[in-house]
Amino acid sequence: MNGVERTKNLRSWLLPLLISGLATLAQAQPEMFKGADLKLGEKLMLENKCVACHASKVPGDGSAIYKPMGRINTAGYLRGMVEQCNTELNMGMFPEEVNAVAAVLNRDHYKFK
């Protein structure tokens, strides 16, 4: 096998592996959110009108409430804030549902690893 063939052979298995690894890193979640049901979290956020509630509390579309460098600076604190909403608004979410919502917020806004 000459150098060109070796390079092609290397690319044929290495490139997909690298792409897969980068995709995994891009979707990395903190350990506490591993296995969280992201579809359930999205559904719960819609059903409970989380975005509309947040929009009523801050100017604009409500996205200003998601400030990764603000008060919420760890994955644990993010989950705690979702639990606080759950408790204060008497939403009745189970712990795994709170975790699912927090995981979606992390994926979409905070990106804690």
A tleap script that builds the chain and sets N, CA, C and O, in Angstrom:
source leaprc.protein.ff14SB
mol = sequence {
  NMET ASN GLY VAL GLU ARG THR LYS ASN LEU
  ARG SER TRP LEU LEU PRO LEU LEU ILE SER
  GLY LEU ALA THR LEU ALA GLN ALA GLN PRO
  GLU MET PHE LYS GLY ALA ASP LEU LYS LEU
  GLY GLU LYS LEU MET LEU GLU ASN LYS CYS
  VAL ALA CYS HIE ALA SER LYS VAL PRO GLY
  ASP GLY SER ALA ILE TYR LYS PRO MET GLY
  ARG ILE ASN THR ALA GLY TYR LEU ARG GLY
  MET VAL GLU GLN CYS ASN THR GLU LEU ASN
  MET GLY MET PHE PRO GLU GLU VAL ASN ALA
  VAL ALA ALA VAL LEU ASN ARG ASP HIE TYR
  LYS PHE CLYS
}
set mol.1.N position { 0.856 -1.164 0.000 }
set mol.1.CA position { 0.000 0.000 0.000 }
set mol.1.C position { 0.909 1.237 0.000 }
set mol.1.O position { 1.787 1.370 0.853 }
set mol.2.N position { 0.690 2.134 -0.960 }
set mol.2.CA position { 1.515 3.337 -1.016 }
set mol.2.C position { 0.945 4.419 -0.092 }
set mol.2.O position { -0.096 4.227 0.535 }
set mol.3.N position { 1.644 5.558 -0.019 }
set mol.3.CA position { 1.247 6.645 0.878 }
set mol.3.C position { -0.125 7.202 0.576 }
set mol.3.O position { -0.876 7.508 1.502 }
set mol.4.N position { -0.481 7.344 -0.701 }
set mol.4.CA position { -1.795 7.888 -1.087 }
set mol.4.C position { -2.899 6.935 -0.656 }
set mol.4.O position { -3.926 7.363 -0.128 }
set mol.5.N position { -2.685 5.634 -0.882 }
set mol.5.CA position { -3.686 4.650 -0.479 }
set mol.5.C position { -3.863 4.622 1.037 }
set mol.5.O position { -4.981 4.504 1.538 }
set mol.6.N position { -2.747 4.733 1.762 }
set mol.6.CA position { -2.827 4.764 3.229 }
set mol.6.C position { -3.619 5.989 3.703 }
set mol.6.O position { -4.434 5.893 4.619 }
set mol.7.N position { -3.373 7.121 3.079 }
set mol.7.CA position { -4.087 8.348 3.450 }
set mol.7.C position { -5.579 8.196 3.186 }
set mol.7.O position { -6.394 8.566 4.031 }
set mol.8.N position { -5.949 7.657 2.024 }
set mol.8.CA position { -7.363 7.444 1.711 }
set mol.8.C position { -7.993 6.467 2.703 }
set mol.8.O position { -9.115 6.679 3.163 }
set mol.9.N position { -7.266 5.396 3.029 }
set mol.9.CA position { -7.761 4.411 3.973 }
set mol.9.C position { -7.961 5.037 5.355 }
set mol.9.O position { -8.964 4.777 6.020 }
set mol.10.N position { -7.019 5.848 5.773 }
set mol.10.CA position { -7.107 6.534 7.057 }
set mol.10.C position { -8.315 7.464 7.084 }
set mol.10.O position { -9.060 7.491 8.064 }
set mol.11.N position { -8.506 8.220 6.020 }
set mol.11.CA position { -9.649 9.135 5.940 }
set mol.11.C position { -10.976 8.395 5.972 }
set mol.11.O position { -11.946 8.877 6.557 }
set mol.12.N position { -11.020 7.234 5.350 }
set mol.12.CA position { -12.282 6.497 5.237 }
set mol.12.C position { -12.840 6.090 6.601 }
set mol.12.O position { -14.058 5.989 6.750 }
set mol.13.N position { -12.002 5.858 7.583 }
set mol.13.CA position { -12.516 5.500 8.902 }
set mol.13.C position { -12.320 6.596 9.934 }
set mol.13.O position { -13.078 6.664 10.902 }
set mol.14.N position { -11.323 7.458 9.757 }
set mol.14.CA position { -11.059 8.485 10.750 }
set mol.14.C position { -12.030 9.662 10.652 }
set mol.14.O position { -12.493 10.166 11.675 }
set mol.15.N position { -12.338 10.098 9.448 }
set mol.15.CA position { -13.218 11.251 9.276 }
set mol.15.C position { -14.595 11.018 9.899 }
set mol.15.O position { -15.057 11.865 10.663 }
set mol.16.N position { -15.268 9.903 9.602 }
set mol.16.CA position { -16.567 9.675 10.264 }
set mol.16.C position { -16.457 9.622 11.785 }
set mol.16.O position { -17.351 10.089 12.491 }
set mol.17.N position { -15.366 9.055 12.289 }
set mol.17.CA position { -15.154 8.974 13.733 }
set mol.17.C position { -15.017 10.370 14.332 }
set mol.17.O position { -15.606 10.660 15.374 }
set mol.18.N position { -14.250 11.229 13.683 }
set mol.18.CA position { -14.082 12.602 14.166 }
set mol.18.C position { -15.391 13.372 14.123 }
set mol.18.O position { -15.720 14.085 15.071 }
set mol.19.N position { -16.131 13.240 13.054 }
set mol.19.CA position { -17.417 13.933 12.929 }
set mol.19.C position { -18.369 13.466 14.020 }
set mol.19.O position { -19.053 14.279 14.642 }
set mol.20.N position { -18.413 12.176 14.250 }
set mol.20.CA position { -19.267 11.625 15.299 }
set mol.20.C position { -18.859 12.166 16.671 }
set mol.20.O position { -19.711 12.535 17.479 }
set mol.21.N position { -17.561 12.210 16.922 }
set mol.21.CA position { -17.068 12.727 18.202 }
set mol.21.C position { -17.404 14.183 18.402 }
set mol.21.O position { -17.764 14.592 19.506 }
set mol.22.N position { -17.292 14.979 17.346 }
set mol.22.CA position { -17.633 16.407 17.441 }
set mol.22.C position { -19.119 16.598 17.684 }
set mol.22.O position { -19.513 17.473 18.455 }
set mol.23.N position { -19.941 15.798 17.043 }
set mol.23.CA position { -21.386 15.885 17.254 }
set mol.23.C position { -21.728 15.541 18.698 }
set mol.23.O position { -22.590 16.176 19.306 }
set mol.24.N position { -21.052 14.537 19.245 }
set mol.24.CA position { -21.286 14.155 20.640 }
set mol.24.C position { -20.887 15.282 21.572 }
set mol.24.O position { -21.614 15.589 22.517 }
set mol.25.N position { -19.742 15.903 21.320 }
set mol.25.CA position { -19.300 17.023 22.153 }
set mol.25.C position { -20.275 18.185 22.081 }
set mol.25.O position { -20.551 18.831 23.092 }
set mol.26.N position { -20.796 18.452 20.896 }
set mol.26.CA position { -21.724 19.561 20.715 }
set mol.26.C position { -23.003 19.351 21.516 }
set mol.26.O position { -23.651 20.317 21.919 }
set mol.27.N position { -23.370 18.089 21.750 }
set mol.27.CA position { -24.589 17.787 22.485 }
set mol.27.C position { -24.310 17.411 23.934 }
set mol.27.O position { -25.210 16.952 24.636 }
set mol.28.N position { -23.084 17.600 24.385 }
set mol.28.CA position { -22.696 17.201 25.737 }
set mol.28.C position { -23.567 17.891 26.771 }
set mol.28.O position { -23.852 19.085 26.675 }
set mol.29.N position { -23.974 17.132 27.741 }
set mol.29.CA position { -24.776 17.648 28.837 }
set mol.29.C position { -24.064 17.277 30.136 }
set mol.29.O position { -23.325 16.293 30.179 }
set mol.30.N position { -24.281 18.052 31.184 }
set mol.30.CA position { -23.729 17.665 32.479 }
set mol.30.C position { -24.275 16.292 32.901 }
set mol.30.O position { -25.342 15.870 32.456 }
set mol.31.N position { -23.540 15.628 33.743 }
set mol.31.CA position { -23.922 14.294 34.199 }
set mol.31.C position { -25.358 14.266 34.729 }
set mol.31.O position { -26.090 13.308 34.481 }
set mol.32.N position { -25.764 15.317 35.460 }
set mol.32.CA position { -27.104 15.320 36.050 }
set mol.32.C position { -28.221 15.312 35.006 }
set mol.32.O position { -29.357 14.960 35.324 }
set mol.33.N position { -27.912 15.694 33.764 }
set mol.33.CA position { -28.920 15.713 32.713 }
set mol.33.C position { -28.815 14.530 31.757 }
set mol.33.O position { -29.610 14.414 30.825 }
set mol.34.N position { -27.836 13.647 31.982 }
set mol.34.CA position { -27.693 12.478 31.117 }
set mol.34.C position { -28.945 11.622 31.227 }
set mol.34.O position { -29.409 11.323 32.328 }
set mol.35.N position { -29.484 11.235 30.092 }
set mol.35.CA position { -30.679 10.401 30.076 }
set mol.35.C position { -31.971 11.169 30.243 }
set mol.35.O position { -33.045 10.566 30.252 }
set mol.36.N position { -31.897 12.496 30.377 }
set mol.36.CA position { -33.125 13.291 30.525 }
set mol.36.C position { -33.934 13.192 29.239 }
set mol.36.O position { -33.372 13.142 28.144 }
set mol.37.N position { -35.231 13.163 29.375 }
set mol.37.CA position { -36.143 13.068 28.235 }
set mol.37.C position { -36.372 14.471 27.675 }
set mol.37.O position { -37.240 15.203 28.151 }
set mol.38.N position { -35.588 14.838 26.663 }
set mol.38.CA position { -35.646 16.190 26.104 }
set mol.38.C position { -36.984 16.477 25.432 }
set mol.38.O position { -37.475 17.605 25.495 }
set mol.39.N position { -37.573 15.485 24.799 }
set mol.39.CA position { -38.897 15.677 24.167 }
set mol.39.C position { -39.943 15.992 25.239 }
set mol.39.O position { -40.798 16.856 25.047 }
set mol.40.N position { -39.868 15.291 26.356 }
set mol.40.CA position { -40.784 15.552 27.467 }
set mol.40.C position { -40.559 16.964 27.999 }
set mol.40.O position { -41.523 17.679 28.273 }
set mol.41.N position { -39.304 17.373 28.149 }
set mol.41.CA position { -39.013 18.719 28.627 }
set mol.41.C position { -39.586 19.784 27.710 }
set mol.41.O position { -40.157 20.770 28.176 }
set mol.42.N position { -39.434 19.589 26.403 }
set mol.42.CA position { -39.995 20.544 25.430 }
set mol.42.C position { -41.513 20.598 25.557 }
set mol.42.O position { -42.105 21.677 25.538 }
set mol.43.N position { -42.141 19.432 25.686 }
set mol.43.CA position { -43.600 19.351 25.814 }
set mol.43.C position { -44.081 20.070 27.078 }
set mol.43.O position { -45.051 20.827 27.042 }
set mol.44.N position { -43.391 19.822 28.188 }
set mol.44.CA position { -43.779 20.452 29.449 }
set mol.44.C position { -43.622 21.974 29.389 }
set mol.44.O position { -44.441 22.709 29.940 }
set mol.45.N position { -42.575 22.434 28.725 }
set mol.45.CA position { -42.373 23.876 28.598 }
set mol.45.C position { -43.515 24.516 27.804 }
set mol.45.O position { -43.963 25.615 28.132 }
set mol.46.N position { -43.982 23.827 26.762 }
set mol.46.CA position { -45.112 24.336 25.981 }
set mol.46.C position { -46.406 24.306 26.794 }
set mol.46.O position { -47.139 25.293 26.846 }
set mol.47.N position { -46.675 23.169 27.424 }
set mol.47.CA position { -47.907 23.013 28.198 }
set mol.47.C position { -48.000 24.013 29.345 }
set mol.47.O position { -49.077 24.529 29.641 }
set mol.48.N position { -46.869 24.284 29.987 }
set mol.48.CA position { -46.869 25.183 31.147 }
set mol.48.C position { -46.613 26.642 30.787 }
set mol.48.O position { -46.538 27.510 31.656 }
set mol.49.N position { -46.481 26.892 29.486 }
set mol.49.CA position { -46.317 28.264 28.977 }
set mol.49.C position { -45.139 28.993 29.627 }
set mol.49.O position { -45.239 30.160 30.006 }
set mol.50.N position { -44.027 28.274 29.744 }
set mol.50.CA position { -42.829 28.831 30.393 }
set mol.50.C position { -42.332 30.095 29.688 }
set mol.50.O position { -42.008 31.086 30.343 }
set mol.51.N position { -42.273 30.064 28.367 }
set mol.51.CA position { -41.747 31.207 27.614 }
set mol.51.C position { -42.648 32.429 27.815 }
set mol.51.O position { -42.148 33.535 28.018 }
set mol.52.N position { -43.957 32.241 27.760 }
set mol.52.CA position { -44.886 33.363 27.945 }
set mol.52.C position { -44.760 33.950 29.355 }
set mol.52.O position { -44.804 35.168 29.531 }
set mol.53.N position { -44.604 33.086 30.347 }
set mol.53.CA position { -44.451 33.557 31.720 }
set mol.53.C position { -43.173 34.377 31.852 }
set mol.53.O position { -43.178 35.459 32.438 }
set mol.54.N position { -42.083 33.855 31.303 }
set mol.54.CA position { -40.808 34.572 31.377 }
set mol.54.C position { -40.871 35.888 30.611 }
set mol.54.O position { -40.308 36.891 31.047 }
set mol.55.N position { -41.554 35.883 29.472 }
set mol.55.CA position { -41.685 37.108 28.672 }
set mol.55.C position { -42.443 38.186 29.447 }
set mol.55.O position { -42.214 39.379 29.245 }
set mol.56.N position { -43.339 37.764 30.328 }
set mol.56.CA position { -44.094 38.740 31.117 }
set mol.56.C position { -43.245 39.358 32.236 }
set mol.56.O position { -43.632 40.367 32.826 }
set mol.57.N position { -42.103 38.757 32.522 }
set mol.57.CA position { -41.255 39.222 33.622 }
set mol.57.C position { -40.058 40.053 33.177 }
set mol.57.O position { -39.478 40.787 33.978 }
set mol.58.N position { -39.684 39.942 31.905 }
set mol.58.CA position { -38.534 40.692 31.397 }
set mol.58.C position { -38.919 41.370 30.083 }
set mol.58.O position { -39.847 40.929 29.404 }
set mol.59.N position { -38.215 42.430 29.727 }
set mol.59.CA position { -38.549 43.122 28.476 }
set mol.59.C position { -38.329 42.231 27.246 }
set mol.59.O position { -37.547 41.281 27.287 }
set mol.60.N position { -39.015 42.548 26.179 }
set mol.60.CA position { -38.829 41.842 24.918 }
set mol.60.C position { -39.541 40.512 24.887 }
set mol.60.O position { -40.647 40.373 25.409 }
set mol.61.N position { -38.899 39.533 24.272 }
set mol.61.CA position { -39.512 38.220 24.063 }
set mol.61.C position { -39.307 37.242 25.220 }
set mol.61.O position { -39.740 36.093 25.135 }
set mol.62.N position { -38.673 37.668 26.270 }
set mol.62.CA position { -38.446 36.809 27.433 }
set mol.62.C position { -37.102 36.120 27.435 }
set mol.62.O position { -36.717 35.524 28.441 }
set mol.63.N position { -36.382 36.187 26.333 }
set mol.63.CA position { -35.104 35.479 26.264 }
set mol.63.C position { -34.038 36.111 27.161 }
set mol.63.O position { -33.033 35.472 27.474 }
set mol.64.N position { -34.249 37.348 27.569 }
set mol.64.CA position { -33.283 38.013 28.451 }
set mol.64.C position { -33.180 37.322 29.804 }
set mol.64.O position { -32.219 37.538 30.543 }
set mol.65.N position { -34.160 36.497 30.128 }
set mol.65.CA position { -34.124 35.794 31.407 }
set mol.65.C position { -33.055 34.701 31.407 }
set mol.65.O position { -32.598 34.272 32.467 }
set mol.66.N position { -32.660 34.253 30.213 }
set mol.66.CA position { -31.643 33.211 30.094 }
set mol.66.C position { -30.285 33.871 29.946 }
set mol.66.O position { -29.864 34.188 28.834 }
set mol.67.N position { -29.606 34.075 31.045 }
set mol.67.CA position { -28.289 34.709 31.015 }
set mol.67.C position { -27.292 33.767 31.663 }
set mol.67.O position { -27.164 33.741 32.887 }
set mol.68.N position { -26.583 32.992 30.849 }
set mol.68.CA position { -25.655 32.009 31.409 }
set mol.68.C position { -24.627 32.598 32.366 }
set mol.68.O position { -24.205 31.910 33.295 }
set mol.69.N position { -24.220 33.820 32.177 }
set mol.69.CA position { -23.218 34.407 33.063 }
set mol.69.C position { -23.873 35.190 34.203 }
set mol.69.O position { -23.188 35.871 34.965 }
set mol.70.N position { -25.172 35.094 34.314 }
set mol.70.CA position { -25.889 35.799 35.365 }
set mol.70.C position { -25.990 34.984 36.631 }
set mol.70.O position { -25.029 34.333 37.039 }
set mol.71.N position { -27.151 35.019 37.250 }
set mol.71.CA position { -27.354 34.317 38.521 }
set mol.71.C position { -27.200 32.813 38.392 }
set mol.71.O position { -26.705 32.155 39.307 }
set mol.72.N position { -27.614 32.276 37.278 }
set mol.72.CA position { -27.546 30.831 37.096 }
set mol.72.C position { -26.208 30.501 36.450 }
set mol.72.O position { -26.002 30.745 35.261 }
set mol.73.N position { -25.295 29.940 37.252 }
set mol.73.CA position { -23.950 29.699 36.732 }
set mol.73.C position { -23.473 28.248 36.862 }
set mol.73.O position { -22.301 27.957 36.625 }
set mol.74.N position { -24.372 27.348 37.235 }
set mol.74.CA position { -24.050 25.912 37.257 }
set mol.74.C position { -25.290 25.131 36.831 }
set mol.74.O position { -26.411 25.637 36.899 }
set mol.75.N position { -25.074 23.902 36.394 }
set mol.75.CA position { -26.188 23.035 36.016 }
set mol.75.C position { -27.102 22.766 37.220 }
set mol.75.O position { -28.324 22.721 37.079 }
set mol.76.N position { -26.513 22.593 38.379 }
set mol.76.CA position { -27.300 22.352 39.584 }
set mol.76.C position { -28.188 23.530 39.945 }
set mol.76.O position { -29.331 23.357 40.367 }
set mol.77.N position { -27.655 24.713 39.776 }
set mol.77.CA position { -28.455 25.905 40.075 }
set mol.77.C position { -29.581 26.059 39.062 }
set mol.77.O position { -30.685 26.474 39.414 }
set mol.78.N position { -29.304 25.724 37.801 }
set mol.78.CA position { -30.343 25.765 36.768 }
set mol.78.C position { -31.485 24.824 37.133 }
set mol.78.O position { -32.655 25.200 37.068 }
set mol.79.N position { -31.137 23.599 37.519 }
set mol.79.CA position { -32.172 22.649 37.905 }
set mol.79.C position { -32.954 23.157 39.120 }
set mol.79.O position { -34.170 22.989 39.205 }
set mol.80.N position { -32.238 23.778 40.050 }
set mol.80.CA position { -32.894 24.338 41.228 }
set mol.80.C position { -33.874 25.446 40.893 }
set mol.80.O position { -34.923 25.568 41.525 }
set mol.81.N position { -33.534 26.250 39.900 }
set mol.81.CA position { -34.446 27.327 39.487 }
set mol.81.C position { -35.705 26.761 38.837 }
set mol.81.O position { -36.801 27.284 39.038 }
set mol.82.N position { -35.547 25.694 38.061 }
set mol.82.CA position { -36.722 25.049 37.465 }
set mol.82.C position { -37.581 24.454 38.576 }
set mol.82.O position { -38.808 24.540 38.522 }
set mol.83.N position { -36.946 23.853 39.582 }
set mol.83.CA position { -37.698 23.314 40.714 }
set mol.83.C position { -38.410 24.430 41.468 }
set mol.83.O position { -39.527 24.241 41.950 }
set mol.84.N position { -37.774 25.585 41.572 }
set mol.84.CA position { -38.411 26.722 42.244 }
set mol.84.C position { -39.680 27.143 41.502 }
set mol.84.O position { -40.711 27.388 42.128 }
set mol.85.N position { -39.610 27.228 40.180 }
set mol.85.CA position { -40.812 27.538 39.392 }
set mol.85.C position { -41.882 26.478 39.635 }
set mol.85.O position { -43.051 26.802 39.849 }
set mol.86.N position { -41.479 25.223 39.599 }
set mol.86.CA position { -42.404 24.111 39.812 }
set mol.86.C position { -43.119 24.255 41.155 }
set mol.86.O position { -44.332 24.067 41.244 }
set mol.87.N position { -42.365 24.587 42.186 }
set mol.87.CA position { -42.936 24.706 43.537 }
set mol.87.C position { -43.806 25.957 43.667 }
set mol.87.O position { -44.952 25.876 44.110 }
set mol.88.N position { -43.265 27.099 43.285 }
set mol.88.CA position { -43.992 28.364 43.458 }
set mol.88.C position { -45.279 28.420 42.635 }
set mol.88.O position { -46.276 28.993 43.073 }
set mol.89.N position { -45.253 27.829 41.455 }
set mol.89.CA position { -46.428 27.869 40.582 }
set mol.89.C position { -47.308 26.628 40.744 }
set mol.89.O position { -48.296 26.460 40.029 }
set mol.90.N position { -46.938 25.759 41.693 }
set mol.90.CA position { -47.701 24.541 41.986 }
set mol.90.C position { -47.976 23.750 40.703 }
set mol.90.O position { -49.113 23.373 40.420 }
set mol.91.N position { -46.911 23.508 39.938 }
set mol.91.CA position { -47.053 22.831 38.654 }
set mol.91.C position { -47.191 21.318 38.799 }
set mol.91.O position { -47.722 20.661 37.903 }
set mol.92.N position { -46.732 20.770 39.886 }
set mol.92.CA position { -46.884 19.343 40.135 }
set mol.92.C position { -45.982 18.454 39.299 }
set mol.92.O position { -46.304 17.289 39.065 }
set mol.93.N position { -44.851 18.992 38.844 }
set mol.93.CA position { -43.934 18.160 38.055 }
set mol.93.C position { -43.153 17.232 38.974 }
set mol.93.O position { -42.767 17.602 40.084 }
set mol.94.N position { -42.932 16.023 38.484 }
set mol.94.CA position { -42.109 15.053 39.185 }
set mol.94.C position { -40.639 15.403 38.973 }
set mol.94.O position { -40.320 16.138 38.038 }
set mol.95.N position { -39.733 14.899 39.816 }
set mol.95.CA position { -38.305 15.220 39.683 }
set mol.95.C position { -37.735 14.964 38.284 }
set mol.95.O position { -36.940 15.759 37.784 }
set mol.96.N position { -38.141 13.855 37.652 }
set mol.96.CA position { -37.616 13.576 36.307 }
set mol.96.C position { -38.148 14.571 35.277 }
set mol.96.O position { -37.499 14.821 34.261 }
set mol.97.N position { -39.326 15.138 35.535 }
set mol.97.CA position { -39.873 16.158 34.634 }
set mol.97.C position { -39.134 17.485 34.816 }
set mol.97.O position { -38.847 18.178 33.839 }
set mol.98.N position { -38.832 17.830 36.047 }
set mol.98.CA position { -38.038 19.035 36.323 }
set mol.98.C position { -36.679 18.898 35.648 }
set mol.98.O position { -36.176 19.839 35.033 }
set mol.99.N position { -36.100 17.720 35.773 }
set mol.99.CA position { -34.800 17.458 35.164 }
set mol.99.C position { -34.875 17.589 33.641 }
set mol.99.O position { -33.957 18.125 33.020 }
set mol.100.N position { -35.955 17.106 33.045 }
set mol.100.CA position { -36.131 17.178 31.594 }
set mol.100.C position { -36.214 18.635 31.133 }
set mol.100.O position { -35.598 19.004 30.133 }
set mol.101.N position { -36.962 19.452 31.849 }
set mol.101.CA position { -37.077 20.871 31.501 }
set mol.101.C position { -35.713 21.552 31.650 }
set mol.101.O position { -35.297 22.305 30.770 }
set mol.102.N position { -35.031 21.294 32.742 }
set mol.102.CA position { -33.709 21.891 32.957 }
set mol.102.C position { -32.726 21.462 31.870 }
set mol.102.O position { -31.911 22.267 31.420 }
set mol.103.N position { -32.797 20.216 31.450 }
set mol.103.CA position { -31.902 19.722 30.398 }
set mol.103.C position { -32.157 20.439 29.078 }
set mol.103.O position { -31.214 20.747 28.349 }
set mol.104.N position { -33.424 20.707 28.762 }
set mol.104.CA position { -33.754 21.448 27.540 }
set mol.104.C position { -33.221 22.878 27.643 }
set mol.104.O position { -32.638 23.394 26.690 }
set mol.105.N position { -33.419 23.509 28.782 }
set mol.105.CA position { -32.901 24.870 28.961 }
set mol.105.C position { -31.381 24.895 28.840 }
set mol.105.O position { -30.808 25.819 28.261 }
set mol.106.N position { -30.742 23.877 29.388 }
set mol.106.CA position { -29.287 23.812 29.281 }
set mol.106.C position { -28.860 23.646 27.830 }
set mol.106.O position { -27.949 24.326 27.357 }
set mol.107.N position { -29.521 22.743 27.138 }
set mol.107.CA position { -29.182 22.494 25.727 }
set mol.107.C position { -29.372 23.758 24.874 }
set mol.107.O position { -28.542 24.072 24.021 }
set mol.108.N position { -30.458 24.464 25.113 }
set mol.108.CA position { -30.818 25.582 24.245 }
set mol.108.C position { -30.219 26.913 24.652 }
set mol.108.O position { -30.022 27.782 23.802 }
set mol.109.N position { -29.920 27.098 25.947 }
set mol.109.CA position { -29.505 28.426 26.415 }
set mol.109.C position { -28.193 28.436 27.193 }
set mol.109.O position { -27.321 29.263 26.925 }
set mol.110.N position { -28.045 27.536 28.142 }
set mol.110.CA position { -26.925 27.657 29.089 }
set mol.110.C position { -25.660 26.921 28.656 }
set mol.110.O position { -24.553 27.439 28.806 }
set mol.111.N position { -25.823 25.731 28.127 }
set mol.111.CA position { -24.697 24.956 27.585 }
set mol.111.C position { -23.631 24.592 28.629 }
set mol.111.O position { -22.438 24.570 28.324 }
set mol.112.N position { -24.077 24.306 29.869 }
set mol.112.CA position { -23.151 23.810 30.871 }
set mol.112.C position { -22.708 22.416 30.447 }
set mol.112.O position { -23.490 21.664 29.865 }
set mol.113.N position { -21.460 22.069 30.736 }
set mol.113.CA position { -20.936 20.760 30.325 }
set mol.113.C position { -20.642 19.890 31.521 }
set mol.113.O position { -20.194 18.754 31.363 }
savepdb mol mol.pdb
quit
